[in-house]
Amino acid sequence: MMHPTARLDTLCRAVNVGHVGPSSMHRDPNGVPFLMGKNVGFGVINHHNIERVTEAFHRSQPKSVIRGGDVLVVRIGKSGQAAKVPESLGEANCSGLVIIKEPKGVTADFLVYFLNSPIGRGHSLLQARGATRLTLNTRSIAAARIPVPPLPEQKRIVGILDEAFASIGTAKANAERNLQNARALFESQLQAVITQGGPGWVQKTLGDVCSIARGGSPRPIQKFLTTAHDGINWIKIGDATASGKYIHETEDKIIPEGAKRSRIVHDGDFLLSNSMSFGRPYIMRTTGCVHDGWLVLSNYASHLDQDYLYLVLGSQGVFQQFDRLAAGSTVRNLNIELASRVEIPVPPLEQQRNVARRLETMSGETERLAFLYERKLGALETLKRSLLHQAFTGQL
């Protein structure tokens, strides 16, 4: 049954809190909790990274004081995401949020579910403003129209959603744990296989067994981009899928003059990202140019099987070496000298091929399980959205 609706500003008071972050002198590990957008999850307050401020700073910001029962809505980033302040938090302060206070005729729990629903978020985001990032304010929140069933009906709907979301949360936690376990099992098998040792196995550095170079970036890059058919592939991290082993094609191309200021890579070369997906290996299945966010590994064929090298570079043991070596840098990234010092096990080539075949079989099974668990997680998110849609269209 459809229920009458009302503008949110007729049911409660919304306070827009700008970004008034405390300086270091105002922080106090034993002080008043200070919440920001990062602390507001989907219907929950994330407690693990709450900052705290001095009592004096708290008193100097009366507009942004929050108390148990208030509803917080994220202004920037996860715009529109809402959660209720628990009574256990006590009095606190906040920044970068919209505070909804004094609800009348609507419960805070019902309001949170509405704001997180496809209907509530869709309305809020359509009303939001911002050239690069959507920014909510009191006007965009106030203009939202919310169904207002009688209070007993609100409590019934909230009870159904609470129970359903608790079950979904348990199912998600189990799926995520199974996903982690599947990947951890493969990683443990990988480590066991590549560290088993045997006749002819030796430890060598990457610098001993391949050539390592850094990409080059013609600047400004916009000057060298082209849509011409004969342009040269310009390889970016976006051209590599998160779970992909190979880079087959690129979205952008550059002119030959740009290639002179970059570095050419060839089919079979390895790329290592020194930022974003830090240390993640990819194998080239095309030619092109790489910017200075990549390291290029080549001329390895006399020492290393391609599939074996890919597995070793992707192992936790090698990543930990990358991470440890890069930690001493002013900016955490890889360079030729650091990557050259990373040690890997190098068995005879035929043994490398045997190891790679065994591990590729294990990897395929792991990826199959990962696909199933990720699909289940996606289905659970779809179920959440469907339940919220039903709740606010009179179908629950």
C-alpha positions as CSV (number, residue, x, y, z in Angstrom):
1,M,0.0,0.0,0.0
2,M,1.3,3.4,-1.0
3,H,1.6,5.9,1.9
4,P,1.3,9.7,1.9
5,T,4.5,11.6,1.4
6,A,6.0,14.7,3.0
7,R,9.0,16.9,2.4
8,L,11.7,16.1,4.7
9,D,12.0,19.6,6.0
10,T,8.5,19.4,7.4
11,L,9.5,16.4,9.5
12,C,12.9,17.4,10.9
13,R,15.6,20.0,10.9
14,A,18.7,19.7,8.8
15,V,22.0,21.3,9.7
16,N,24.8,21.7,7.0
17,V,28.3,21.2,8.5
18,G,31.2,22.4,6.4
19,H,34.7,21.1,6.5
20,V,36.0,22.6,9.8
21,G,38.7,20.1,10.6
22,P,40.7,20.3,13.8
23,S,44.4,21.2,13.6
24,S,46.9,19.0,15.4
25,M,46.8,21.3,18.4
26,H,43.1,20.5,18.8
27,R,43.4,16.7,18.7
28,D,43.2,14.8,22.0
29,P,43.3,11.0,22.0
30,N,41.1,11.0,25.1
31,G,38.8,13.9,24.0
32,V,35.4,14.2,22.3
33,P,34.7,12.0,19.3
34,F,34.9,13.8,16.0
35,L,33.2,12.2,13.0
36,M,33.7,12.7,9.3
37,G,32.4,11.2,6.1
38,K,34.7,8.2,6.5
39,N,32.9,7.3,9.7
40,V,29.5,7.1,8.1
41,G,28.8,3.7,6.5
42,F,25.6,2.2,5.0
43,G,23.4,2.6,8.1
44,V,26.3,2.2,10.6
45,I,28.8,4.4,12.3
46,N,32.4,3.1,11.7
47,H,34.1,3.4,15.1
48,H,37.6,2.0,14.3
49,N,39.0,5.3,12.9
50,I,37.1,8.0,14.8
51,E,39.3,11.0,15.7
52,R,39.0,12.9,19.0
53,V,39.3,16.6,19.8
54,T,39.7,18.7,22.8
55,E,36.8,19.8,24.9
56,A,37.6,23.4,24.1
57,F,37.5,22.8,20.3
58,H,34.2,20.9,20.7
59,R,32.6,23.8,22.6
60,S,33.8,26.3,19.9
61,Q,31.8,24.4,17.2
62,P,28.2,24.3,18.6
63,K,26.7,24.1,15.2
64,S,28.3,20.7,14.5
65,V,27.5,19.0,17.8
66,I,25.8,15.6,17.4
67,R,24.0,13.4,19.9
68,G,22.6,9.9,20.0
69,G,19.5,9.6,17.7
70,D,20.7,12.3,15.2
71,V,21.0,11.1,11.6
72,L,24.2,11.9,9.7
73,V,24.4,12.2,5.9
74,V,27.6,12.3,4.0
75,R,28.0,15.5,1.9
76,I,31.0,14.6,-0.3
77,G,32.4,11.4,-1.7
78,K,29.8,8.8,-0.5
79,S,27.2,11.5,-1.0
80,G,23.8,10.7,0.5
81,Q,25.0,7.7,2.6
82,A,23.3,7.9,6.0
83,A,23.6,6.4,9.5
84,K,22.1,7.1,13.0
85,V,24.3,8.2,15.8
86,P,24.2,5.5,18.5
87,E,23.4,6.6,22.1
88,S,26.6,4.9,23.2
89,L,28.7,7.5,21.4
90,G,27.5,10.3,23.7
91,E,27.9,13.9,22.7
92,A,30.3,14.3,19.7
93,N,31.3,16.7,17.0
94,C,31.6,16.4,13.2
95,S,32.7,17.8,9.9
96,G,31.6,17.5,6.2
97,L,28.2,16.1,7.1
98,V,24.5,17.1,7.1
99,I,23.0,16.5,10.5
100,I,19.3,15.7,10.7
101,K,17.8,16.5,14.1
102,E,14.5,16.4,15.9
103,P,12.5,14.1,13.6
104,K,8.7,14.3,14.1
105,G,6.3,11.8,12.7
106,V,9.1,9.7,11.4
107,T,11.6,7.6,13.3
108,A,15.3,8.0,12.9
109,D,15.7,4.3,11.9
110,F,13.0,4.6,9.2
111,L,14.6,7.8,7.9
112,V,18.1,6.2,7.7
113,Y,16.7,3.3,5.6
114,F,14.9,5.8,3.3
115,L,18.0,7.9,2.8
116,N,20.0,4.7,1.9
117,S,17.3,3.4,-0.4
118,P,17.5,3.8,-4.2
119,I,14.6,6.2,-4.0
120,G,16.2,8.4,-1.3
121,R,19.7,8.3,-2.7
122,G,18.4,9.0,-6.2
123,H,16.5,12.1,-5.1
124,S,19.3,13.4,-3.0
125,L,22.0,12.9,-5.7
126,L,19.8,14.5,-8.4
127,Q,19.5,17.6,-6.2
128,A,23.2,17.7,-5.3
129,R,25.6,20.1,-6.9
130,G,29.2,20.0,-7.8
131,A,31.3,20.1,-11.0
132,T,33.7,17.3,-10.1
133,R,32.2,15.8,-6.9
134,L,28.5,15.7,-6.0
135,T,28.0,17.8,-2.8
136,L,24.9,17.5,-0.7
137,N,23.5,20.4,1.3
138,T,20.5,21.1,3.4
139,R,18.4,22.2,0.4
140,S,19.0,18.9,-1.4
141,I,18.1,16.9,1.7
142,A,15.2,19.1,2.7
143,A,13.6,18.8,-0.8
144,A,13.4,15.0,-0.6
145,R,9.9,13.6,-0.3
146,I,9.6,10.6,2.1
147,P,6.7,8.2,2.5
148,V,5.2,8.7,6.0
149,P,3.2,5.7,7.1
150,P,1.8,5.6,10.7
151,L,4.5,5.0,13.3
152,P,3.5,1.4,14.0
153,E,3.9,0.7,10.3
154,Q,7.3,2.4,10.2
155,K,8.4,0.2,13.1
156,R,7.1,-2.9,11.3
157,I,9.0,-2.0,8.2
158,V,12.2,-1.3,10.1
159,G,11.9,-4.6,12.0
160,I,11.6,-6.5,8.7
161,L,14.6,-4.6,7.2
162,D,16.7,-5.1,10.4
163,E,16.1,-8.8,10.3
164,A,16.7,-9.1,6.6
165,F,19.9,-7.0,6.6
166,A,21.3,-8.9,9.6
167,S,20.9,-12.1,7.6
168,I,22.4,-10.5,4.5
169,G,25.3,-9.2,6.6
170,T,26.0,-12.7,7.9
171,A,25.9,-14.1,4.4
172,K,28.2,-11.4,3.1
173,A,30.7,-12.0,5.9
174,N,30.7,-15.7,5.2
175,A,31.2,-15.1,1.4
176,E,34.0,-12.6,2.0
177,R,35.7,-15.0,4.5
178,N,35.4,-17.8,2.0
179,L,36.8,-15.6,-0.8
180,Q,39.8,-14.6,1.4
181,N,40.3,-18.2,2.4
182,A,40.4,-19.4,-1.2
183,R,43.0,-16.8,-2.1
184,A,45.0,-17.4,1.0
185,L,45.0,-21.2,0.2
186,F,46.4,-20.5,-3.3
187,E,49.0,-18.1,-1.9
188,S,50.1,-20.7,0.7
189,Q,50.4,-23.4,-2.1
190,L,52.3,-20.9,-4.3
191,Q,54.8,-20.2,-1.5
192,A,55.2,-23.9,-0.7
193,V,55.9,-24.8,-4.3
194,I,58.3,-22.0,-5.2
195,T,60.3,-22.4,-2.0
196,Q,60.5,-26.2,-2.1
197,G,64.0,-26.1,-3.5
198,G,65.9,-29.0,-5.0
199,P,68.8,-29.8,-7.2
200,G,69.8,-26.9,-9.4
201,W,67.6,-24.3,-7.5
202,V,69.4,-21.0,-6.8
203,Q,68.4,-17.7,-5.4
204,K,69.0,-14.8,-7.8
205,T,68.1,-11.1,-7.9
206,L,65.8,-9.7,-10.6
207,G,68.8,-7.6,-11.7
208,D,70.7,-10.9,-12.3
209,V,68.1,-12.5,-14.5
210,C,66.4,-9.7,-16.5
211,S,66.8,-6.2,-17.7
212,I,64.9,-3.5,-15.8
213,A,64.1,-0.1,-17.1
214,R,61.6,2.7,-16.3
215,G,59.0,4.1,-18.6
216,G,59.1,7.7,-19.8
217,S,56.3,10.4,-19.9
218,P,56.2,13.0,-22.6
219,R,54.7,16.1,-21.1
220,P,52.1,17.5,-21.3
221,I,50.7,14.2,-22.5
222,Q,47.7,15.9,-24.1
223,K,50.0,17.4,-26.7
224,F,51.1,13.9,-27.8
225,L,47.8,12.0,-27.8
226,T,46.3,11.1,-31.1
227,T,43.3,9.2,-32.5
228,A,45.1,8.4,-35.8
229,H,45.0,4.7,-36.8
230,D,48.8,4.5,-37.0
231,G,49.3,6.0,-33.5
232,I,51.5,4.2,-31.0
233,N,49.8,2.4,-28.1
234,W,50.0,4.5,-24.9
235,I,49.8,2.0,-22.0
236,K,48.1,3.1,-18.7
237,I,47.2,1.2,-15.5
238,G,43.5,1.4,-16.7
239,D,44.4,-0.8,-19.6
240,A,45.1,-3.7,-17.2
241,T,42.1,-5.3,-15.5
242,A,42.4,-6.0,-11.8
243,S,42.6,-9.8,-12.2
244,G,44.1,-9.8,-15.7
245,K,47.4,-11.4,-16.5
246,Y,47.9,-9.7,-19.9
247,I,47.6,-6.3,-21.5
248,H,46.2,-6.8,-25.0
249,E,45.1,-3.3,-26.1
250,T,45.1,0.3,-25.0
251,E,42.5,3.0,-24.9
252,D,44.9,5.8,-26.0
253,K,47.6,6.3,-28.6
254,I,50.4,8.8,-28.9
255,I,52.3,10.3,-31.9
256,P,55.8,9.2,-32.9
257,E,57.3,12.4,-31.3
258,G,55.8,11.3,-28.0
259,A,57.3,7.8,-28.4
260,K,60.8,9.3,-28.6
261,R,60.3,10.7,-25.1
262,S,58.9,7.5,-23.7
263,R,59.9,3.8,-23.6
264,I,58.9,1.1,-26.1
265,V,57.8,-2.2,-24.7
266,H,57.2,-5.4,-26.7
267,D,55.1,-8.6,-26.6
268,G,56.3,-10.7,-23.7
269,D,57.8,-7.9,-21.7
270,F,56.6,-7.6,-18.1
271,L,55.3,-4.4,-16.6
272,L,55.4,-3.6,-12.8
273,S,53.3,-0.8,-11.5
274,N,55.2,1.4,-9.1
275,S,52.0,3.1,-7.9
276,M,48.3,2.3,-7.4
277,S,48.3,-1.5,-7.8
278,F,51.8,-1.4,-6.3
279,G,54.2,-4.2,-7.6
280,R,51.4,-5.9,-9.6
281,P,52.9,-7.7,-12.7
282,Y,51.4,-7.7,-16.2
283,I,52.6,-9.4,-19.4
284,M,52.5,-7.5,-22.6
285,R,50.5,-9.0,-25.5
286,T,51.0,-6.0,-27.7
287,T,53.6,-3.3,-28.3
288,G,53.5,0.3,-27.2
289,C,54.9,3.0,-24.9
290,V,54.8,3.2,-21.1
291,H,54.9,6.2,-18.8
292,D,57.2,6.6,-15.8
293,G,54.7,4.9,-13.5
294,W,55.8,1.6,-14.9
295,L,58.9,-0.5,-14.6
296,V,59.7,-2.8,-17.6
297,L,61.3,-6.3,-17.2
298,S,62.7,-7.8,-20.4
299,N,65.5,-10.1,-21.7
300,Y,64.6,-12.9,-19.1
301,A,64.0,-15.8,-21.4
302,S,67.4,-17.5,-21.0
303,H,66.8,-17.7,-17.2
304,L,63.1,-17.7,-16.6
305,D,59.9,-19.3,-18.0
306,Q,57.3,-16.5,-18.6
307,D,54.5,-18.2,-16.6
308,Y,56.8,-19.0,-13.8
309,L,58.1,-15.5,-13.5
310,Y,54.5,-14.1,-13.5
311,L,53.6,-16.4,-10.6
312,V,56.7,-15.5,-8.6
313,L,56.3,-11.8,-9.2
314,G,52.7,-12.0,-8.0
315,S,53.6,-14.0,-4.8
316,Q,53.3,-12.5,-1.4
317,G,57.0,-13.1,-0.7
318,V,58.1,-10.9,-3.6
319,F,55.5,-8.3,-2.8
320,Q,56.8,-8.1,0.8
321,Q,60.3,-7.5,-0.6
322,F,58.9,-4.7,-2.8
323,D,57.0,-3.2,0.1
324,R,60.0,-3.4,2.5
325,L,62.4,-1.9,0.0
326,A,60.0,0.9,-1.0
327,A,59.2,1.8,2.6
328,G,62.6,3.6,2.9
329,S,61.8,6.0,0.1
330,T,60.4,9.5,0.6
331,V,57.6,8.5,-1.8
332,R,56.5,4.9,-1.6
333,N,57.3,3.5,-5.0
334,L,59.6,1.2,-6.9
335,N,62.6,2.2,-8.9
336,I,65.2,0.2,-11.0
337,E,67.7,0.0,-8.2
338,L,65.1,-1.3,-5.6
339,A,63.5,-3.8,-8.0
340,S,67.0,-5.1,-9.0
341,R,67.6,-6.2,-5.4
342,V,64.5,-8.4,-5.1
343,E,65.5,-12.1,-4.7
344,I,63.6,-14.9,-6.4
345,P,64.1,-18.7,-6.5
346,V,65.3,-19.9,-10.0
347,P,65.1,-23.6,-10.6
348,P,66.2,-25.1,-14.0
349,L,63.9,-24.1,-16.8
350,E,62.1,-27.4,-17.2
351,Q,61.3,-27.5,-13.5
352,Q,60.0,-23.9,-13.8
353,R,57.6,-25.0,-16.5
354,N,56.4,-28.0,-14.4
355,V,55.9,-25.6,-11.4
356,A,54.0,-23.1,-13.6
357,R,51.7,-25.8,-15.0
358,R,50.8,-27.1,-11.5
359,L,50.2,-23.6,-10.1
360,E,48.2,-22.5,-13.1
361,T,45.8,-25.4,-12.5
362,M,45.4,-24.4,-8.8
363,S,45.0,-20.7,-9.9
364,G,42.2,-21.6,-12.2
365,E,40.3,-23.4,-9.5
366,T,40.9,-20.5,-7.1
367,E,39.6,-18.0,-9.7
368,R,36.5,-20.1,-10.3
369,L,35.7,-20.1,-6.5
370,A,36.5,-16.3,-6.4
371,F,34.1,-15.7,-9.2
372,L,31.3,-17.7,-7.4
373,Y,31.9,-15.8,-4.2
374,E,32.0,-12.4,-5.9
375,R,28.8,-13.2,-7.8
376,K,27.2,-14.1,-4.5
377,L,28.3,-10.8,-3.0
378,G,26.9,-8.9,-5.9
379,A,23.6,-10.8,-5.6
380,L,23.4,-9.9,-1.9
381,E,23.9,-6.2,-2.7
382,T,21.2,-6.4,-5.3
383,L,18.9,-8.0,-2.7
384,K,19.5,-5.1,-0.3
385,R,18.6,-2.5,-2.9
386,S,15.5,-4.5,-3.9
387,L,14.3,-4.7,-0.3
388,L,14.8,-1.0,0.2
389,H,12.9,-0.2,-3.0
390,Q,10.0,-2.4,-1.9
391,A,10.0,-0.8,1.6
392,F,9.4,2.7,0.2
393,T,7.0,1.8,-2.6
394,G,4.5,0.1,-0.3
395,Q,5.4,-3.5,-1.3
396,L,6.9,-4.7,2.0
